[in-house]
Amino acid sequence: AIRTKVERNWLQPSTAQPGVSCEVHVKQMPGGVVMDVRVEKCTGDELFKRSVIAAVEKSSPLPLPSDPALFDRDLVFTFKPSF
C-alpha cells in the first residue's frame, strides 16, 4: 500500500533515463507522517533525485499496516523509472 501511494505521487522527470535508480530512506512517525527523506544512492540527475523526494513527502501520511505490530519507523524505497 505504501509503495502504491508513493508511486502514484511520483512525477517522473523527462530527464529520467533507462537504468537509473534512487534508493531513499524514509523515517516516519506512528500514524505514517513522514519526518525525514534521505537519498542514499542515486544514479539519476538532480531533477530525478528531487522528484523522488517530492513523491515521498507528498504521500505523507503513509498508509498504516493492518497489523500495528508490522509498523516500521524506517523504510527503504528504490525508485526506477518506467518507460
MMTF fields as JSON, N, C-alpha, C and O atoms, coordinates in Angstrom:
{
  "mmtfVersion": "1.0.0",
  "mmtfProducer": "UNKNOWN",
  "numBonds": 331,
  "numAtoms": 332,
  "numGroups": 83,
  "numChains": 1,
  "numModels": 1,
  "chainsPerModel": [1],
  "groupsPerChain": [83],
  "chainIdList": ["A"],
  "bondAtomList": [4, 2, 8, 6, 12, 10, 16, 14, 20, 18, 24, 22, 28, 26, 32, 30, 36, 34, 40, 38, 44, 42, 48, 46, 52, 50, 56, 54, 60, 58, 64, 62, 68, 66, 72, 70, 76, 74, 80, 78, 84, 82, 88, 86, 92, 90, 96, 94, 100, 98, 104, 102, 108, 106, 112, 110, 116, 114, 120, 118, 124, 122, 128, 126, 132, 130, 136, 134, 140, 138, 144, 142, 148, 146, 152, 150, 156, 154, 160, 158, 164, 162, 168, 166, 172, 170, 176, 174, 180, 178, 184, 182, 188, 186, 192, 190, 196, 194, 200, 198, 204, 202, 208, 206, 212, 210, 216, 214, 220, 218, 224, 222, 228, 226, 232, 230, 236, 234, 240, 238, 244, 242, 248, 246, 252, 250, 256, 254, 260, 258, 264, 262, 268, 266, 272, 270, 276, 274, 280, 278, 284, 282, 288, 286, 292, 290, 296, 294, 300, 298, 304, 302, 308, 306, 312, 310, 316, 314, 320, 318, 324, 322, 328, 326],
  "bondOrderList": [1, 1, 1, 1, 1, 1, 1, 1, 1, 1, 1, 1, 1, 1, 1, 1, 1, 1, 1, 1, 1, 1, 1, 1, 1, 1, 1, 1, 1, 1, 1, 1, 1, 1, 1, 1, 1, 1, 1, 1, 1, 1, 1, 1, 1, 1, 1, 1, 1, 1, 1, 1, 1, 1, 1, 1, 1, 1, 1, 1, 1, 1, 1, 1, 1, 1, 1, 1, 1, 1, 1, 1, 1, 1, 1, 1, 1, 1, 1, 1, 1, 1],
  "groupList": [{"groupName": "ALA", "atomNameList": ["N", "CA", "C", "O"], "elementList": ["N", "C", "C", "O"], "formalChargeList": [0, 0, 0, 0], "bondAtomList": [1, 0, 2, 1, 3, 2], "bondOrderList": [1, 1, 2], "singleLetterCode": "A", "chemCompType": "L-PEPTIDE LINKING"}, {"groupName": "ILE", "atomNameList": ["N", "CA", "C", "O"], "elementList": ["N", "C", "C", "O"], "formalChargeList": [0, 0, 0, 0], "bondAtomList": [1, 0, 2, 1, 3, 2], "bondOrderList": [1, 1, 2], "singleLetterCode": "I", "chemCompType": "L-PEPTIDE LINKING"}, {"groupName": "ARG", "atomNameList": ["N", "CA", "C", "O"], "elementList": ["N", "C", "C", "O"], "formalChargeList": [0, 0, 0, 0], "bondAtomList": [1, 0, 2, 1, 3, 2], "bondOrderList": [1, 1, 2], "singleLetterCode": "R", "chemCompType": "L-PEPTIDE LINKING"}, {"groupName": "THR", "atomNameList": ["N", "CA", "C", "O"], "elementList": ["N", "C", "C", "O"], "formalChargeList": [0, 0, 0, 0], "bondAtomList": [1, 0, 2, 1, 3, 2], "bondOrderList": [1, 1, 2], "singleLetterCode": "T", "chemCompType": "L-PEPTIDE LINKING"}, {"groupName": "LYS", "atomNameList": ["N", "CA", "C", "O"], "elementList": ["N", "C", "C", "O"], "formalChargeList": [0, 0, 0, 0], "bondAtomList": [1, 0, 2, 1, 3, 2], "bondOrderList": [1, 1, 2], "singleLetterCode": "K", "chemCompType": "L-PEPTIDE LINKING"}, {"groupName": "VAL", "atomNameList": ["N", "CA", "C", "O"], "elementList": ["N", "C", "C", "O"], "formalChargeList": [0, 0, 0, 0], "bondAtomList": [1, 0, 2, 1, 3, 2], "bondOrderList": [1, 1, 2], "singleLetterCode": "V", "chemCompType": "L-PEPTIDE LINKING"}, {"groupName": "GLU", "atomNameList": ["N", "CA", "C", "O"], "elementList": ["N", "C", "C", "O"], "formalChargeList": [0, 0, 0, 0], "bondAtomList": [1, 0, 2, 1, 3, 2], "bondOrderList": [1, 1, 2], "singleLetterCode": "E", "chemCompType": "L-PEPTIDE LINKING"}, {"groupName": "ASN", "atomNameList": ["N", "CA", "C", "O"], "elementList": ["N", "C", "C", "O"], "formalChargeList": [0, 0, 0, 0], "bondAtomList": [1, 0, 2, 1, 3, 2], "bondOrderList": [1, 1, 2], "singleLetterCode": "N", "chemCompType": "L-PEPTIDE LINKING"}, {"groupName": "TRP", "atomNameList": ["N", "CA", "C", "O"], "elementList": ["N", "C", "C", "O"], "formalChargeList": [0, 0, 0, 0], "bondAtomList": [1, 0, 2, 1, 3, 2], "bondOrderList": [1, 1, 2], "singleLetterCode": "W", "chemCompType": "L-PEPTIDE LINKING"}, {"groupName": "LEU", "atomNameList": ["N", "CA", "C", "O"], "elementList": ["N", "C", "C", "O"], "formalChargeList": [0, 0, 0, 0], "bondAtomList": [1, 0, 2, 1, 3, 2], "bondOrderList": [1, 1, 2], "singleLetterCode": "L", "chemCompType": "L-PEPTIDE LINKING"}, {"groupName": "GLN", "atomNameList": ["N", "CA", "C", "O"], "elementList": ["N", "C", "C", "O"], "formalChargeList": [0, 0, 0, 0], "bondAtomList": [1, 0, 2, 1, 3, 2], "bondOrderList": [1, 1, 2], "singleLetterCode": "Q", "chemCompType": "L-PEPTIDE LINKING"}, {"groupName": "PRO", "atomNameList": ["N", "CA", "C", "O"], "elementList": ["N", "C", "C", "O"], "formalChargeList": [0, 0, 0, 0], "bondAtomList": [1, 0, 2, 1, 3, 2], "bondOrderList": [1, 1, 2], "singleLetterCode": "P", "chemCompType": "L-PEPTIDE LINKING"}, {"groupName": "SER", "atomNameList": ["N", "CA", "C", "O"], "elementList": ["N", "C", "C", "O"], "formalChargeList": [0, 0, 0, 0], "bondAtomList": [1, 0, 2, 1, 3, 2], "bondOrderList": [1, 1, 2], "singleLetterCode": "S", "chemCompType": "L-PEPTIDE LINKING"}, {"groupName": "GLY", "atomNameList": ["N", "CA", "C", "O"], "elementList": ["N", "C", "C", "O"], "formalChargeList": [0, 0, 0, 0], "bondAtomList": [1, 0, 2, 1, 3, 2], "bondOrderList": [1, 1, 2], "singleLetterCode": "G", "chemCompType": "PEPTIDE LINKING"}, {"groupName": "CYS", "atomNameList": ["N", "CA", "C", "O"], "elementList": ["N", "C", "C", "O"], "formalChargeList": [0, 0, 0, 0], "bondAtomList": [1, 0, 2, 1, 3, 2], "bondOrderList": [1, 1, 2], "singleLetterCode": "C", "chemCompType": "L-PEPTIDE LINKING"}, {"groupName": "HIS", "atomNameList": ["N", "CA", "C", "O"], "elementList": ["N", "C", "C", "O"], "formalChargeList": [0, 0, 0, 0], "bondAtomList": [1, 0, 2, 1, 3, 2], "bondOrderList": [1, 1, 2], "singleLetterCode": "H", "chemCompType": "L-PEPTIDE LINKING"}, {"groupName": "MET", "atomNameList": ["N", "CA", "C", "O"], "elementList": ["N", "C", "C", "O"], "formalChargeList": [0, 0, 0, 0], "bondAtomList": [1, 0, 2, 1, 3, 2], "bondOrderList": [1, 1, 2], "singleLetterCode": "M", "chemCompType": "L-PEPTIDE LINKING"}, {"groupName": "ASP", "atomNameList": ["N", "CA", "C", "O"], "elementList": ["N", "C", "C", "O"], "formalChargeList": [0, 0, 0, 0], "bondAtomList": [1, 0, 2, 1, 3, 2], "bondOrderList": [1, 1, 2], "singleLetterCode": "D", "chemCompType": "L-PEPTIDE LINKING"}, {"groupName": "PHE", "atomNameList": ["N", "CA", "C", "O"], "elementList": ["N", "C", "C", "O"], "formalChargeList": [0, 0, 0, 0], "bondAtomList": [1, 0, 2, 1, 3, 2], "bondOrderList": [1, 1, 2], "singleLetterCode": "F", "chemCompType": "L-PEPTIDE LINKING"}],
  "groupTypeList": [0, 1, 2, 3, 4, 5, 6, 2, 7, 8, 9, 10, 11, 12, 3, 0, 10, 11, 13, 5, 12, 14, 6, 5, 15, 5, 4, 10, 16, 11, 13, 13, 5, 5, 16, 17, 5, 2, 5, 6, 4, 14, 3, 13, 17, 6, 9, 18, 4, 2, 12, 5, 1, 0, 0, 5, 6, 4, 12, 12, 11, 9, 11, 9, 11, 12, 17, 11, 0, 9, 18, 17, 2, 17, 9, 5, 18, 3, 18, 4, 11, 12, 18],
  "groupIdList": [1, 2, 3, 4, 5, 6, 7, 8, 9, 10, 11, 12, 13, 14, 15, 16, 17, 18, 19, 20, 21, 22, 23, 24, 25, 26, 27, 28, 29, 30, 31, 32, 33, 34, 35, 36, 37, 38, 39, 40, 41, 42, 43, 44, 45, 46, 47, 48, 49, 50, 51, 52, 53, 54, 55, 56, 57, 58, 59, 60, 61, 62, 63, 64, 65, 66, 67, 68, 69, 70, 71, 72, 73, 74, 75, 76, 77, 78, 79, 80, 81, 82, 83],
  "secStructList": [7, 2, 2, 2, 2, 2, 2, 2, 6, 7, 7, 7, 7, 6, 6, 7, 7, 6, 6, 7, 7, 3, 3, 3, 3, 3, 3, 3, 7, 6, 6, 1, 7, 3, 3, 3, 3, 3, 3, 3, 3, 3, 7, 1, 7, 2, 2, 2, 2, 2, 2, 2, 2, 2, 2, 2, 2, 2, 6, 7, 1, 7, 7, 7, 7, 1, 1, 4, 4, 4, 7, 7, 1, 3, 3, 3, 3, 3, 3, 7, 7, 7, 7],
  "xCoordList": [0.83, 0.0, 0.874, 0.558, 1.971, 2.857, 3.482, 3.455, 4.037, 4.686, 3.69, 4.038, 2.48, 1.466, 1.168, 1.088, 1.001, 0.693, 1.847, 1.628, 3.065, 4.224, 4.389, 4.639, 4.257, 4.405, 3.331, 3.597, 2.115, 1.046, 1.398, 0.996, 2.144, 2.509, 3.83, 4.281, 4.449, 5.748, 5.571, 5.019, 6.043, 6.047, 7.453, 8.353, 7.64, 8.96, 9.39, 8.646, 10.583, 11.045, 11.372, 11.709, 11.27, 11.563, 13.039, 13.41, 13.874, 15.311, 15.673, 16.815, 14.7, 14.979, 15.402, 14.782, 16.445, 16.998, 16.783, 16.719, 16.67, 16.583, 17.815, 18.94, 17.575, 18.672, 19.037, 19.829, 18.479, 18.798, 17.908, 16.83, 18.364, 17.57, 18.016, 19.13, 17.148, 17.463, 16.971, 15.826, 17.847, 17.467, 17.214, 18.073, 16.025, 15.591, 15.271, 14.582, 15.785, 15.486, 14.477, 14.674, 13.391, 12.295, 12.115, 12.072, 12.01, 11.719, 10.312, 10.004, 9.456, 8.075, 7.708, 8.287, 6.733, 6.203, 5.051, 4.493, 4.695, 3.462, 2.332, 2.244, 1.491, 0.463, 0.836, 0.019, 2.092, 2.514, 3.046, 3.361, 3.157, 3.656, 5.155, 5.932, 5.545, 6.951, 7.722, 7.361, 8.782, 9.616, 10.898, 11.398, 11.427, 12.696, 12.777, 12.369, 13.302, 13.544, 14.998, 15.419, 15.754, 17.185, 17.539, 17.272, 18.141, 18.579, 19.957, 20.875, 20.104, 21.377, 22.204, 23.367, 21.605, 22.308, 21.405, 20.224, 21.97, 21.162, 22.034, 23.06, 21.622, 22.363, 21.722, 22.235, 20.595, 19.925, 20.448, 21.254, 19.984, 20.399, 19.675, 18.859, 19.985, 19.411, 17.892, 17.199, 17.365, 15.918, 15.238, 14.184, 15.839, 15.313, 15.3, 14.311, 16.399, 16.524, 15.448, 14.798, 15.267, 14.258, 12.848, 11.995, 12.579, 11.238, 10.91, 9.763, 11.919, 11.731, 11.41, 10.479, 12.176, 11.933, 10.539, 9.822, 10.155, 8.834, 7.711, 6.693, 7.882, 6.853, 6.631, 5.489, 7.705, 7.574, 6.918, 6.004, 7.378, 6.814, 5.333, 4.543, 4.949, 3.548, 2.659, 1.452, 3.245, 2.489, 2.231, 1.544, 2.769, 2.577, 1.166, 0.706, 0.454, 0.879, 0.81, -0.073, 1.761, 1.822, 0.764, 0.411, 0.261, -0.726, -0.129, 1.05, -0.961, -0.521, -0.834, -1.815, -0.011, -0.311, -1.558, -1.869, -2.259, -3.462, -3.105, -3.926, -1.901, -1.419, -0.397, 0.693, -0.732, 0.179, 1.57, 2.53, 1.694, 2.992, 3.941, 5.153, 3.397, 4.22, 4.745, 5.518, 4.331, 4.772, 6.286, 6.853, 6.933, 8.381, 8.656, 8.22, 9.373, 9.692, 10.626, 10.581, 11.465, 12.462, 12.138, 12.074, 11.935, 11.607, 12.666, 13.337, 12.81, 13.729, 12.94, 12.294, 13.009, 12.39, 13.479, 14.479, 13.294, 14.142, 13.253, 12.328, 13.535, 12.767, 13.496, 14.692, 12.771, 13.292, 12.235, 11.066, 12.616, 11.602, 11.047, 11.741, 9.795, 9.195, 8.949, 8.583, 9.152, 9.013, 8.008, 7.759],
  "yCoordList": [-1.198, 0.0, 1.261, 2.244, 1.221, 2.38, 2.63, 3.751, 1.587, 1.716, 2.254, 3.131, 1.744, 2.176, 3.661, 4.382, 4.126, 5.539, 6.427, 7.444, 6.051, 6.862, 6.88, 7.939, 5.737, 5.688, 6.511, 7.102, 6.556, 7.38, 8.867, 9.643, 9.257, 10.659, 11.034, 12.174, 10.095, 10.359, 10.84, 10.134, 12.045, 12.603, 12.424, 13.204, 11.404, 11.116, 12.256, 12.645, 12.788, 13.872, 13.356, 12.186, 14.24, 13.852, 13.518, 12.903, 13.924, 13.645, 12.236, 11.804, 11.518, 10.161, 9.248, 9.237, 8.5, 7.6, 6.144, 5.871, 5.211, 3.796, 3.387, 3.782, 2.595, 2.072, 2.902, 2.448, 4.129, 4.925, 4.5, 3.942, 4.764, 4.452, 5.316, 5.841, 5.459, 6.158, 5.316, 4.864, 5.113, 4.436, 5.521, 6.365, 5.489, 6.524, 5.9, 4.884, 6.527, 6.099, 7.08, 8.295, 6.529, 7.339, 7.033, 5.873, 8.09, 7.941, 8.476, 9.604, 7.661, 8.071, 7.966, 7.183, 8.773, 8.727, 7.722, 7.379, 7.249, 6.471, 7.325, 8.519, 6.725, 7.47, 7.696, 8.166, 7.356, 7.421, 8.762, 8.905, 9.756, 11.066, 10.968, 10.515, 11.397, 11.348, 12.456, 13.63, 12.065, 13.02, 13.371, 14.491, 12.414, 12.647, 11.777, 10.616, 12.337, 11.612, 11.863, 13.009, 10.795, 10.915, 9.996, 8.795, 10.57, 9.78, 9.228, 9.985, 7.912, 7.264, 7.022, 7.418, 6.377, 6.066, 6.509, 6.164, 7.277, 7.731, 7.845, 8.525, 7.175, 7.237, 8.224, 8.437, 8.833, 9.813, 11.214, 11.43, 12.167, 13.551, 14.21, 13.578, 15.482, 16.204, 16.312, 16.21, 16.513, 16.599, 15.276, 15.267, 14.169, 12.837, 12.662, 12.207, 13.025, 12.914, 13.745, 13.26, 14.975, 15.835, 15.313, 15.463, 14.699, 14.165, 13.009, 12.838, 12.224, 11.094, 11.611, 11.129, 12.582, 13.153, 13.767, 13.575, 14.498, 15.135, 14.103, 14.333, 12.977, 11.93, 11.377, 11.166, 11.141, 10.604, 11.647, 11.325, 12.888, 13.936, 14.16, 14.367, 14.121, 14.318, 13.17, 13.347, 12.008, 10.82, 10.76, 9.854, 11.71, 11.741, 12.2, 13.188, 11.514, 10.34, 9.075, 8.907, 8.203, 6.923, 5.976, 6.074, 5.065, 4.094, 3.238, 2.883, 2.92, 2.091, 0.623, 0.318, -0.282, -1.711, -2.094, -1.472, -3.119, -3.563, -4.114, -4.065, -4.631, -5.119, -4.113, -3.985, -3.399, -2.392, -2.934, -2.165, -4.22, -4.813, -4.77, -4.907, -4.58, -4.54, -3.141, -2.969, -2.139, -0.771, -0.67, -1.202, 0.021, 0.223, 1.705, 2.276, 2.328, 3.762, 4.045, 5.132, 3.087, 3.282, 2.413, 1.187, 3.058, 2.359, 2.669, 3.699, 1.782, 1.995, 1.749, 0.714, 2.712, 2.59, 2.662, 3.356, 1.957, 2.136, 2.556, 1.837, 3.72, 4.264, 3.992, 4.259, 3.454, 3.232, 3.703, 3.347, 4.493, 4.984, 3.856, 2.89, 4.005, 3.037, 3.773, 4.949, 3.072, 3.68, 2.939, 3.306],
  "zCoordList": [0.0, 0.0, 0.0, -0.671, 0.758, 0.823, -0.551, -1.06, -1.136, -2.449, -3.488, -4.279, -3.49, -4.449, -4.296, -5.29, -3.056, -2.825, -3.279, -3.938, -2.933, -3.319, -4.836, -5.411, -5.488, -6.944, -7.65, -8.697, -7.088, -7.663, -7.596, -8.462, -6.571, -6.382, -7.049, -6.929, -7.743, -8.358, -9.782, -10.626, -10.041, -11.391, -11.942, -11.628, -12.757, -13.309, -14.229, -15.129, -14.005, -14.875, -16.27, -16.449, -17.247, -18.624, -18.825, -19.824, -17.877, -17.981, -17.509, -17.66, -16.937, -16.437, -17.583, -18.647, -17.353, -18.362, -17.937, -16.738, -18.87, -18.511, -17.703, -18.009, -16.674, -15.866, -14.654, -13.829, -14.51, -13.325, -12.164, -12.37, -10.948, -9.766, -8.596, -8.59, -7.616, -6.379, -5.21, -5.192, -4.242, -3.003, -1.965, -1.712, -1.367, -0.449, 0.908, 0.994, 1.963, 3.33, 3.915, 3.874, 4.462, 4.979, 6.459, 6.867, 7.255, 8.677, 8.892, 8.506, 9.513, 9.729, 11.201, 11.954, 11.587, 12.952, 12.985, 11.943, 14.188, 14.273, 13.686, 13.97, 12.886, 12.178, 10.722, 9.93, 10.368, 8.979, 8.501, 7.32, 9.389, 8.985, 8.697, 9.538, 7.506, 7.088, 7.805, 7.728, 8.5, 9.23, 8.475, 8.582, 7.712, 7.033, 5.785, 5.802, 4.714, 3.467, 3.095, 2.944, 2.949, 2.659, 1.492, 1.534, 0.45, -0.691, -0.364, -0.048, -0.439, -0.128, -1.383, -1.457, -2.355, -3.607, -4.748, -4.788, -5.674, -6.799, -8.036, -8.024, -9.103, -10.353, -11.319, -12.418, -10.919, -11.764, -11.506, -10.601, -12.31, -12.143, -10.965, -10.294, -10.724, -9.576, -9.688, -8.675, -10.874, -11.068, -10.71, -10.074, -11.117, -10.776, -9.258, -8.685, -8.622, -7.167, -6.456, -5.53, -6.887, -6.249, -6.474, -5.599, -7.632, -7.911, -6.974, -6.562, -6.643, -5.729, -4.325, -3.68, -3.86, -2.531, -2.467, -1.485, -3.495, -3.538, -3.486, -2.834, -4.16, -4.166, -2.769, -2.361, -2.033, -0.669, 0.233, 0.992, 0.153, 1.003, 0.706, 1.627, -0.565, -0.953, -0.471, -0.309, -0.245, 0.169, 1.668, 2.139, 2.423, 3.864, 4.192, 3.62, 5.101, 5.859, 5.013, 4.171, 5.263, 4.564, 5.133, 6.308, 4.308, 4.806, 5.921, 5.893, 6.892, 8.017, 7.738, 7.061, 8.252, 8.071, 8.876, 9.892, 8.41, 9.13, 10.511, 11.427, 10.664, 11.953, 12.499, 11.94, 13.579, 14.127, 14.473, 14.516, 14.717, 15.038, 13.835, 14.001, 12.621, 11.416, 11.102, 10.159, 11.885, 11.644, 11.812, 12.767, 10.872, 10.929, 10.71, 9.711, 11.635, 11.525, 10.354, 9.778, 9.999, 8.955, 7.746, 7.846, 6.614, 5.373, 4.319, 4.385, 3.36, 2.239, 0.941, 0.78, 0.033, -1.282, -2.344, -2.16, -3.444, -4.606, -5.761, -6.137, -6.322, -7.439, -8.727, -8.842, -9.713, -11.056, -12.031, -11.888, -13.014, -13.951, -14.82, -15.138, -15.186, -16.109, -17.434, -17.451, -18.506, -19.837, -20.66, -21.808]
}
